[in-house]
Amino acid sequence: MAFEELKSDLMEAEADMRSYLKHSEEYIELKIFQVFMKSVASLAQTLLVGATVFLALLLLSFAAAFGLGQLLQNTFHGFLMVGGFYVLVALLCYLFRNRLNGPLLRRFSEFYFD
């Protein structure tokens, strides 16, 4: 009798373990899907906003270059000044690139570990 009870308990434990593993696998699949979809949505939003900001910045840059050109009475100098400004901004971004890593890591770790 004792062996029958032990065999029954072991069979129940095996069934419970299989059920646990199956549910854990399903949870992991859902978690991966959630992280992937958040990443895709974030990427799409970033691309949309980035493209809009890029176009606005392009048009504003042309306006500033032509405005400075009229002010200086030399369009070339206006475009040169706007280009120099962007070179300065790019240089500052390069110099402070390490300070951007921390906030980026925090932001994306929220997606993954949330």
DSSP file (Angstrom, degrees, kcal/mol; ACC not computed):
  #  RESIDUE AA STRUCTURE BP1 BP2  ACC     N-H-->O    O-->H-N    N-H-->O    O-->H-N    TCO  KAPPA ALPHA  PHI   PSI    X-CA   Y-CA   Z-CA
    1    1 A M     >        0   0    0      0, 0.0     4,-2.2     0, 0.0     5,-0.2   0.000 360.0 360.0 360.0 -41.9    0.0    0.0    0.0
    2    2 A A  H  >  +     0   0    0      1,-0.2     4,-2.4     2,-0.2     5,-0.2   0.874 360.0  52.2 -63.3 -36.6    2.7    2.4    0.9
    3    3 A F  H  > S+     0   0    0      2,-0.2     4,-2.6     1,-0.2    -1,-0.2   0.873 107.5  52.3 -68.0 -34.7    4.4    1.9   -2.5
    4    4 A E  H  > S+     0   0    0      2,-0.2     4,-2.4     1,-0.2    -2,-0.2   0.913 111.0  46.8 -65.4 -42.7    1.1    2.7   -4.2
    5    5 A E  H  X S+     0   0    0     -4,-2.2     4,-2.7     2,-0.2    -2,-0.2   0.914 113.5  48.7 -64.5 -42.9    0.7    5.9   -2.3
    6    6 A L  H  X S+     0   0    0     -4,-2.4     4,-2.5     2,-0.2    -2,-0.2   0.907 111.9  49.3 -63.5 -41.7    4.3    6.9   -3.0
    7    7 A K  H  X S+     0   0    0     -4,-2.6     4,-2.1     2,-0.2    -2,-0.2   0.903 112.0  48.7 -64.4 -41.1    3.8    6.1   -6.7
    8    8 A S  H  X S+     0   0    0     -4,-2.4     4,-2.2     2,-0.2    -2,-0.2   0.914 111.9  48.9 -64.2 -43.6    0.6    8.2   -6.8
    9    9 A D  H  X S+     0   0    0     -4,-2.7     4,-2.5     1,-0.2    -2,-0.2   0.900 111.3  49.7 -63.7 -40.9    2.3   11.1   -5.1
   10   10 A L  H  X S+     0   0    0     -4,-2.5     4,-2.3     2,-0.2    -1,-0.2   0.881 109.8  50.8 -66.2 -37.7    5.3   10.9   -7.5
   11   11 A M  H  X S+     0   0    0     -4,-2.1     4,-2.2     2,-0.2    -2,-0.2   0.891 111.4  48.3 -67.1 -38.6    2.9   10.9  -10.5
   12   12 A E  H  X S+     0   0    0     -4,-2.2     4,-2.8     2,-0.2    -2,-0.2   0.910 111.2  50.4 -65.3 -42.0    1.1   13.9   -9.1
   13   13 A A  H  X S+     0   0    0     -4,-2.5     4,-2.5     1,-0.2    -2,-0.2   0.900 110.4  50.0 -62.9 -40.3    4.4   15.7   -8.5
   14   14 A E  H  X S+     0   0    0     -4,-2.3     4,-2.4     2,-0.2    -1,-0.2   0.912 111.5  48.1 -64.5 -41.9    5.4   14.9  -12.1
   15   15 A A  H  X S+     0   0    0     -4,-2.2     4,-2.3     2,-0.2    -2,-0.2   0.908 112.4  49.0 -64.6 -41.6    2.1   16.3  -13.5
   16   16 A D  H  X S+     0   0    0     -4,-2.8     4,-2.6     2,-0.2    -2,-0.2   0.902 110.9  50.4 -63.6 -40.4    2.5   19.4  -11.3
   17   17 A M  H  X S+     0   0    0     -4,-2.5     4,-2.6     2,-0.2    -2,-0.2   0.908 110.8  48.6 -65.1 -42.0    6.1   19.9  -12.6
   18   18 A R  H  X S+     0   0    0     -4,-2.4     4,-2.4     2,-0.2    -1,-0.2   0.909 112.1  49.1 -63.6 -41.8    5.0   19.5  -16.2
   19   19 A S  H  X S+     0   0    0     -4,-2.3     4,-2.5     2,-0.2     5,-0.2   0.917 111.4  49.7 -63.4 -43.2    2.2   22.0  -15.7
   20   20 A Y  H  X S+     0   0    0     -4,-2.6     4,-2.5     1,-0.2    -2,-0.2   0.927 111.7  47.8 -61.2 -45.9    4.6   24.4  -14.0
   21   21 A L  H  X S+     0   0    0     -4,-2.6     4,-2.3     2,-0.2    -1,-0.2   0.892 111.7  50.5 -63.4 -40.0    7.1   24.1  -16.9
   22   22 A K  H  X S+     0   0    0     -4,-2.4     4,-2.1     2,-0.2    -2,-0.2   0.932 113.2  44.8 -64.2 -45.6    4.4   24.6  -19.5
   23   23 A H  H  X S+     0   0    0     -4,-2.5     4,-2.3     1,-0.2    -2,-0.2   0.870 112.0  52.7 -68.3 -35.5    3.1   27.7  -17.8
   24   24 A S  H  X S+     0   0    0     -4,-2.5     4,-2.4    -5,-0.2    -1,-0.2   0.909 109.0  50.0 -64.3 -41.4    6.6   29.1  -17.3
   25   25 A E  H  X S+     0   0    0     -4,-2.3     4,-2.2     1,-0.2    -2,-0.2   0.911 110.9  49.0 -63.0 -42.9    7.3   28.6  -20.9
   26   26 A E  H  X S+     0   0    0     -4,-2.1     4,-2.3     2,-0.2    -1,-0.2   0.895 110.7  51.0 -63.9 -39.8    4.1   30.5  -21.9
   27   27 A Y  H  X S+     0   0    0     -4,-2.3     4,-2.5     2,-0.2    -2,-0.2   0.917 109.7  49.5 -63.8 -43.4    5.0   33.3  -19.5
   28   28 A I  H  X S+     0   0    0     -4,-2.4     4,-2.5     2,-0.2    -1,-0.2   0.905 110.3  50.8 -63.4 -41.3    8.4   33.7  -21.0
   29   29 A E  H  X S+     0   0    0     -4,-2.2     4,-2.2     1,-0.2    -1,-0.2   0.915 112.0  47.1 -62.3 -42.5    7.0   33.7  -24.5
   30   30 A L  H  X S+     0   0    0     -4,-2.3     4,-2.5     2,-0.2    -2,-0.2   0.887 111.5  51.1 -65.7 -38.7    4.5   36.5  -23.5
   31   31 A K  H  X S+     0   0    0     -4,-2.5     4,-2.5     2,-0.2    -2,-0.2   0.912 110.4  48.7 -65.3 -42.3    7.2   38.5  -21.8
   32   32 A I  H  X S+     0   0    0     -4,-2.5     4,-2.6     2,-0.2    -2,-0.2   0.916 112.1  49.3 -62.8 -43.5    9.4   38.3  -24.9
   33   33 A F  H  X S+     0   0    0     -4,-2.2     4,-2.7     2,-0.2     5,-0.2   0.908 110.7  50.6 -61.9 -42.3    6.5   39.4  -27.0
   34   34 A Q  H  X S+     0   0    0     -4,-2.5     4,-2.4     2,-0.2    -2,-0.2   0.936 112.8  45.0 -62.0 -47.5    5.8   42.3  -24.7
   35   35 A V  H  X S+     0   0    0     -4,-2.5     4,-2.2     1,-0.2    -2,-0.2   0.910 114.1  50.1 -63.6 -42.0    9.4   43.5  -24.7
   36   36 A F  H  X S+     0   0    0     -4,-2.6     4,-2.5    -5,-0.2    -2,-0.2   0.925 112.1  46.5 -62.9 -45.4    9.6   43.1  -28.5
   37   37 A M  H  X S+     0   0    0     -4,-2.7     4,-2.7     2,-0.2     5,-0.2   0.878 111.1  51.4 -68.5 -37.0    6.3   45.0  -29.1
   38   38 A K  H  X S+     0   0    0     -4,-2.4     4,-2.5    -5,-0.2    -1,-0.2   0.911 111.9  48.6 -63.1 -40.0    7.3   47.8  -26.7
   39   39 A S  H  X S+     0   0    0     -4,-2.2     4,-2.5    -5,-0.2    -2,-0.2   0.917 112.4  47.4 -65.0 -43.5   10.6   48.1  -28.6
   40   40 A V  H  X S+     0   0    0     -4,-2.5     4,-2.6     2,-0.2    -2,-0.2   0.921 113.7  47.7 -64.3 -44.0    8.9   48.2  -32.0
   41   41 A A  H  X S+     0   0    0     -4,-2.7     4,-2.4     2,-0.2    -2,-0.2   0.909 113.0  48.6 -64.3 -41.4    6.4   50.8  -30.8
   42   42 A S  H  X S+     0   0    0     -4,-2.5     4,-2.5    -5,-0.2    -2,-0.2   0.904 112.0  49.2 -64.6 -41.1    9.2   52.9  -29.3
   43   43 A L  H  X S+     0   0    0     -4,-2.5     4,-2.7     2,-0.2    -2,-0.2   0.917 111.2  49.2 -64.3 -43.7   11.2   52.6  -32.5
   44   44 A A  H  X S+     0   0    0     -4,-2.6     4,-2.4     2,-0.2    -2,-0.2   0.915 112.9  47.1 -63.0 -43.1    8.3   53.6  -34.7
   45   45 A Q  H  X S+     0   0    0     -4,-2.4     4,-2.8     2,-0.2     5,-0.3   0.916 112.6  49.7 -63.8 -42.9    7.5   56.6  -32.5
   46   46 A T  H  X S+     0   0    0     -4,-2.5     4,-2.8     1,-0.2    -2,-0.2   0.911 111.9  47.8 -63.7 -42.6   11.2   57.7  -32.5
   47   47 A L  H  X S+     0   0    0     -4,-2.7     4,-2.6     2,-0.2    -1,-0.2   0.908 113.4  48.0 -64.8 -41.6   11.4   57.4  -36.3
   48   48 A L  H  X S+     0   0    0     -4,-2.4     4,-2.0     2,-0.2    -2,-0.2   0.947 117.5  40.1 -65.0 -49.0    8.2   59.4  -36.8
   49   49 A V  H  X S+     0   0    0     -4,-2.8     4,-2.8     1,-0.2     5,-0.2   0.906 115.9  52.6 -66.9 -40.5    9.1   62.1  -34.4
   50   50 A G  H  X S+     0   0    0     -4,-2.8     4,-2.5    -5,-0.3    -2,-0.2   0.904 109.3  48.3 -62.0 -42.5   12.7   62.1  -35.6
   51   51 A A  H  X S+     0   0    0     -4,-2.6     4,-2.3     2,-0.2    -1,-0.2   0.908 113.4  47.7 -65.0 -41.3   11.7   62.4  -39.3
   52   52 A T  H  X S+     0   0    0     -4,-2.0     4,-2.3    -5,-0.2    -2,-0.2   0.925 113.7  46.5 -65.6 -44.4    9.3   65.3  -38.4
   53   53 A V  H  X S+     0   0    0     -4,-2.8     4,-2.9     2,-0.2     5,-0.2   0.891 110.9  54.0 -65.0 -38.8   12.0   67.1  -36.4
   54   54 A F  H  X S+     0   0    0     -4,-2.5     4,-2.5    -5,-0.2    -2,-0.2   0.935 110.1  45.8 -61.0 -46.7   14.5   66.5  -39.1
   55   55 A L  H  X S+     0   0    0     -4,-2.3     4,-2.3     2,-0.2     5,-0.2   0.911 114.3  48.1 -63.9 -41.7   12.3   68.1  -41.7
   56   56 A A  H  X S+     0   0    0     -4,-2.3     4,-2.6     1,-0.2    -2,-0.2   0.920 113.0  48.1 -64.1 -42.9   11.5   71.1  -39.5
   57   57 A L  H  X S+     0   0    0     -4,-2.9     4,-2.3     2,-0.2    -2,-0.2   0.873 109.9  53.0 -65.9 -36.8   15.1   71.6  -38.6
   58   58 A L  H  X S+     0   0    0     -4,-2.5     4,-2.2    -5,-0.2    -2,-0.2   0.943 112.3  43.7 -62.5 -47.9   16.1   71.4  -42.3
   59   59 A L  H  X S+     0   0    0     -4,-2.3     4,-2.4     1,-0.2    -2,-0.2   0.901 114.4  49.7 -66.7 -39.9   13.6   74.1  -43.2
   60   60 A L  H  X S+     0   0    0     -4,-2.6     4,-2.7     2,-0.2    -1,-0.2   0.868 109.1  53.6 -65.4 -35.0   14.5   76.3  -40.3
   61   61 A S  H  X S+     0   0    0     -4,-2.3     4,-2.8     2,-0.2    -2,-0.2   0.917 109.2  47.5 -65.9 -42.6   18.2   75.9  -41.2
   62   62 A F  H  X S+     0   0    0     -4,-2.2     4,-2.7     2,-0.2     5,-0.3   0.922 112.9  49.3 -62.6 -42.5   17.5   77.1  -44.7
   63   63 A A  H  X S+     0   0    0     -4,-2.4     4,-2.5     1,-0.2    -2,-0.2   0.923 113.3  46.1 -63.0 -43.1   15.5   80.0  -43.4
   64   64 A A  H  X S+     0   0    0     -4,-2.7     4,-3.0     2,-0.2     5,-0.3   0.910 112.9  50.0 -65.5 -41.6   18.3   80.9  -41.0
   65   65 A A  H  X S+     0   0    0     -4,-2.8     4,-2.2     2,-0.2    -2,-0.2   0.925 114.6  43.2 -64.4 -44.2   21.0   80.6  -43.6
   66   66 A F  H  X S+     0   0    0     -4,-2.7     4,-2.4     2,-0.2    -1,-0.2   0.892 114.4  51.5 -68.4 -38.1   19.1   82.8  -46.1
   67   67 A G  H  X S+     0   0    0     -4,-2.5     4,-2.2    -5,-0.3    -2,-0.2   0.929 113.0  44.0 -63.2 -45.7   18.2   85.2  -43.3
   68   68 A L  H  X S+     0   0    0     -4,-3.0     4,-2.8     1,-0.2     6,-0.3   0.879 111.3  55.9 -65.4 -36.5   21.8   85.5  -42.2
   69   69 A G  H  X>S+     0   0    0     -4,-2.2     5,-2.0    -5,-0.3     4,-0.9   0.904 109.7  44.7 -62.5 -41.0   22.9   85.7  -45.9
   70   70 A Q  H  <5S+     0   0    0     -4,-2.4    -1,-0.2     3,-0.2    -2,-0.2   0.891 113.3  51.0 -69.0 -38.2   20.6   88.7  -46.4
   71   71 A L  H  <5S+     0   0    0     -4,-2.2    -2,-0.2     1,-0.2    -1,-0.2   0.904 119.8  35.2 -64.8 -41.3   21.8   90.3  -43.2
   72   72 A L  H  <5S-     0   0    0     -4,-2.8    -1,-0.2     2,-0.2    -2,-0.2   0.518 107.1-127.0 -88.6  -6.6   25.4   89.9  -44.2
   73   73 A Q  T  <5S+     0   0    0     -4,-0.9     2,-0.2    -5,-0.2    -3,-0.2   0.800  85.9  90.8  61.1  31.3   24.6   90.5  -47.8
   74   74 A N     >< -     0   0    0     -5,-2.0     4,-1.4    -6,-0.3     3,-0.4  -0.772  58.7-164.1-155.1 105.5   26.4   87.3  -48.7
   75   75 A T  H  > S+     0   0    0     -2,-0.2     4,-2.3     1,-0.2     5,-0.2   0.846  90.3  61.0 -61.7 -35.4   24.3   84.0  -48.9
   76   76 A F  H  > S+     0   0    0      1,-0.2     4,-2.3     2,-0.2    -1,-0.2   0.913 103.6  49.1 -58.5 -44.1   27.5   81.9  -48.8
   77   77 A H  H  > S+     0   0    0     -3,-0.4     4,-2.3     2,-0.2    -1,-0.2   0.864 108.6  54.1 -66.4 -35.2   28.5   83.3  -45.4
   78   78 A G  H  X S+     0   0    0     -4,-1.4     4,-2.1     2,-0.2    -2,-0.2   0.937 111.7  43.6 -62.5 -46.7   24.9   82.6  -44.0
   79   79 A F  H  X S+     0   0    0     -4,-2.3     4,-2.5     1,-0.2    -2,-0.2   0.865 112.2  54.5 -66.6 -35.0   25.2   79.0  -45.0
   80   80 A L  H  X S+     0   0    0     -4,-2.3     4,-2.4    -5,-0.2    -2,-0.2   0.900 108.4  48.5 -64.8 -40.7   28.7   78.8  -43.7
   81   81 A M  H  X S+     0   0    0     -4,-2.3     4,-2.1     2,-0.2    -2,-0.2   0.910 112.5  47.2 -67.3 -42.0   27.6   80.1  -40.3
   82   82 A V  H  X S+     0   0    0     -4,-2.1     4,-1.9     2,-0.2    -2,-0.2   0.918 113.4  48.8 -66.4 -41.9   24.7   77.6  -40.1
   83   83 A G  H  X S+     0   0    0     -4,-2.5     4,-2.1     1,-0.2    -2,-0.2   0.904 110.1  51.6 -62.2 -41.5   26.9   74.8  -41.1
   84   84 A G  H  X S+     0   0    0     -4,-2.4     4,-2.3     1,-0.2    -1,-0.2   0.878 106.7  54.4 -62.4 -38.0   29.5   75.8  -38.5
   85   85 A F  H  X S+     0   0    0     -4,-2.1     4,-2.4     1,-0.2    -1,-0.2   0.921 109.1  47.6 -61.1 -43.5   26.8   75.8  -35.9
   86   86 A Y  H  X S+     0   0    0     -4,-1.9     4,-2.5     2,-0.2    -2,-0.2   0.853 109.5  52.9 -68.6 -33.3   25.9   72.2  -36.8
   87   87 A V  H  X S+     0   0    0     -4,-2.1     4,-2.3     2,-0.2    -1,-0.2   0.911 110.0  49.3 -64.9 -40.5   29.6   71.2  -36.7
   88   88 A L  H  X S+     0   0    0     -4,-2.3     4,-2.3     2,-0.2    -2,-0.2   0.913 111.4  48.4 -63.7 -43.6   29.8   72.8  -33.2
   89   89 A V  H  X S+     0   0    0     -4,-2.4     4,-2.4     2,-0.2    -2,-0.2   0.912 111.9  49.7 -62.9 -42.7   26.6   70.9  -32.1
   90   90 A A  H  X S+     0   0    0     -4,-2.5     4,-2.2     2,-0.2    -2,-0.2   0.897 110.3  50.6 -63.5 -40.2   28.0   67.6  -33.5
   91   91 A L  H  X S+     0   0    0     -4,-2.3     4,-2.4     2,-0.2    -2,-0.2   0.910 110.7  48.7 -64.4 -42.4   31.3   68.2  -31.7
   92   92 A L  H  X S+     0   0    0     -4,-2.3     4,-2.1     2,-0.2    -2,-0.2   0.898 110.4  51.3 -64.6 -40.1   29.5   68.8  -28.4
   93   93 A C  H  < S+     0   0    0     -4,-2.4    -1,-0.2     1,-0.2    -2,-0.2   0.891 111.0  48.8 -62.4 -39.1   27.4   65.7  -28.9
   94   94 A Y  H >< S+     0   0    0     -4,-2.2     3,-1.1     1,-0.2     4,-0.2   0.912 111.6  48.7 -66.9 -42.0   30.6   63.7  -29.5
   95   95 A L  H 3< S+     0   0    0     -4,-2.4     3,-0.3     1,-0.2    -2,-0.2   0.858 118.6  38.8 -68.0 -34.3   32.3   65.1  -26.4
   96   96 A F  T >X S+     0   0    0     -4,-2.1     3,-0.6     1,-0.2     4,-0.6   0.063  79.6 114.8-104.0  24.9   29.4   64.4  -24.1
   97   97 A R  H X> S+     0   0    0     -3,-1.1     3,-0.8     1,-0.2     4,-0.7   0.815  70.8  60.1 -65.8 -30.2   28.4   61.0  -25.6
   98   98 A N  H 3> S+     0   0    0     -3,-0.3     4,-0.7     1,-0.2     3,-0.4   0.817  98.6  57.7 -69.2 -28.9   29.2   59.2  -22.4
   99   99 A R  H <4 S+     0   0    0     -3,-0.6    -1,-0.2     1,-0.2    -2,-0.2   0.695 101.5  57.5 -73.0 -17.9   26.7   61.2  -20.5
  100  100 A L  H <X S+     0   0    0     -3,-0.8     4,-1.8    -4,-0.6    -1,-0.2   0.739  92.6  69.1 -81.1 -23.9   24.0   60.0  -22.9
  101  101 A N  H  X S+     0   0    0     -4,-0.7     4,-2.8    -3,-0.4     5,-0.2   0.905  94.0  54.7 -64.1 -42.7   24.6   56.3  -22.2
  102  102 A G  H  X S+     0   0    0     -4,-0.7     4,-2.5     1,-0.2     5,-0.2   0.955 110.9  42.1 -59.0 -55.4   23.3   56.3  -18.6
  103  103 A P  H  > S+     0   0    0      0, 0.0     4,-2.4     0, 0.0    -1,-0.2   0.876 115.1  52.2 -61.5 -35.2   19.9   57.8  -19.4
  104  104 A L  H  X S+     0   0    0     -4,-1.8     4,-2.5     2,-0.2     5,-0.3   0.927 110.0  47.6 -65.7 -43.2   19.6   55.5  -22.5
  105  105 A L  H  X S+     0   0    0     -4,-2.8     4,-2.1     1,-0.2    -1,-0.2   0.913 113.0  48.9 -63.8 -41.7   20.4   52.4  -20.5
  106  106 A R  H  X S+     0   0    0     -4,-2.5     4,-1.4    -5,-0.2    -1,-0.2   0.915 111.7  49.8 -62.6 -41.9   17.9   53.4  -17.8
  107  107 A R  H  X S+     0   0    0     -4,-2.4     4,-1.0     1,-0.2     3,-0.2   0.931 115.2  41.2 -64.2 -47.1   15.2   54.1  -20.3
  108  108 A F  H  X S+     0   0    0     -4,-2.5     4,-1.9     1,-0.2    -1,-0.2   0.782 108.4  59.9 -76.9 -25.3   15.6   50.8  -22.2
  109  109 A S  H  X S+     0   0    0     -4,-2.1     4,-2.9    -5,-0.3     5,-0.2   0.823  99.2  59.6 -69.7 -27.9   16.0   48.8  -19.0
  110  110 A E  H  X S+     0   0    0     -4,-1.4     4,-1.1    -3,-0.2    -1,-0.2   0.900 106.0  48.2 -61.2 -40.2   12.5   50.0  -18.0
  111  111 A F  H  < S+     0   0    0     -4,-1.0    -2,-0.2     2,-0.2    -1,-0.2   0.927 118.2  39.2 -64.2 -44.4   11.2   48.3  -21.2
  112  112 A Y  H  < S+     0   0    0     -4,-1.9    -2,-0.2     1,-0.2    -1,-0.2   0.922 123.8  34.7 -76.6 -44.1   12.9   45.1  -20.5
  113  113 A F  H  <        0   0    0     -4,-2.9    -1,-0.2     1,-0.2    -2,-0.2   0.461 360.0 360.0 -95.1  -0.5   12.6   44.7  -16.7
  114  114 A D     <        0   0    0     -4,-1.1    -1,-0.2    -5,-0.2    -2,-0.1   0.475 360.0 360.0 -83.3 360.0    9.1   46.3  -16.3
